Amino acid sequence: YFKQINLSQQSHTMTTIEEVRAIKAHYDNHREWHDLARGNGNLGDGYYTFVGTEPANLDIGFPEACRRMTRYLGTLGQLDTRSIVLDMGCGEGTPAITMAKQFGCKVVGVDVSENNIASARKFLSEESSTLNVQFHEGNFFDMPARVQHEMFTHVWAQVSFFHTHAHLRRCIDVAASMLKSGGTFILVDYCGPRHPVFTRDTSKSAPDMNEYIQTVKDAGFNILVQEDASRHFLAGTTFLRKIAGEEKNTVEINFYDGRISSIKEKLIGMVIIVAQMK
């Protein structure tokens, strides 16, 4: 699913320019599958209700599960009508639109893929004109000028930082730099240790959950919420594997089988963090 790098043939880690190209190619090359399996505009992961260890509501479908994750994160981060949110890695815009509708906040989404931004603007045009949402093309390390000059009450990263785990501290520093004093950082992301399911730059291990939390602390944040969301990750992946089987998509079947095995073996997981600038 993700391009793997043979480091025996190169002596340097991927540059951010190479990463940007790889991320763009990933979303452009897999757009048809994403739209089919996840629903238009949903590039993250869902939030489910559990009875014991089993998800009780997989039948809600992946798009609704993703909206529930957004609403859950927004509630944890105390979004309201006064909030101004920077969505770093906004994808096709569904989380930004969902949080604006749910909480009445202003949202500015930034994504490196021009096709993602085009889709996000299209989906936004189909919503109420009263939503205060903007979408801009740009990457984490070169924010558009119109975004750089605004200070945000919240920075949001919903399954977007895993693309640049080799530069995780730098990503979090960017988030911190965009926040007002006392602002809130809301994140859900994959964590390691690094497994080939997610590898772009195999020279650096992905952080495990504790390392991820410590990196956020080291960037000047106080942790308000930390949660192991791996069971939600597993539930959503199980649903996507079902869709792949129904579509007889061998590539995706193999991918999701590997991901399910890795989650169960605790080789990969998902973490939720809500943190406040000191």
CORQUI-V375789 format. One record per run of one state. SS is the DSSP state (helix for helix, strand for strand, loop for the rest). FROM is the first residue (numbers start at 0). LEN is the number of residues. If there is no record, write none. Layout:
# CORQUI-V375789
ss=SS from=FROM len=LEN
ss=SS from=FROM len=LEN
This chain:
# CORQUI-V375789
ss=loop from=0 len=6
ss=helix from=6 len=3
ss=loop from=9 len=6
ss=helix from=15 len=14
ss=loop from=29 len=1
ss=helix from=30 len=8
ss=loop from=38 len=11
ss=strand from=49 len=2
ss=loop from=51 len=2
ss=strand from=53 len=2
ss=loop from=55 len=2
ss=helix from=57 len=3
ss=loop from=60 len=1
ss=helix from=61 len=15
ss=loop from=76 len=7
ss=strand from=83 len=5
ss=loop from=88 len=5
ss=helix from=93 len=10
ss=loop from=103 len=2
ss=strand from=105 len=6
ss=loop from=111 len=2
ss=helix from=113 len=12
ss=loop from=125 len=7
ss=strand from=132 len=5
ss=loop from=137 len=1
ss=strand from=138 len=1
ss=loop from=139 len=2
ss=strand from=141 len=1
ss=loop from=142 len=2
ss=helix from=144 len=4
ss=loop from=148 len=3
ss=strand from=151 len=7
ss=loop from=158 len=2
ss=helix from=160 len=17
ss=loop from=177 len=1
ss=strand from=178 len=13
ss=loop from=191 len=4
ss=helix from=195 len=3
ss=loop from=198 len=10
ss=helix from=208 len=10
ss=loop from=218 len=2
ss=strand from=220 len=8
ss=loop from=228 len=1
ss=helix from=229 len=17
ss=loop from=246 len=3
ss=helix from=249 len=15
ss=loop from=264 len=4
ss=strand from=268 len=9
ss=loop from=277 len=1
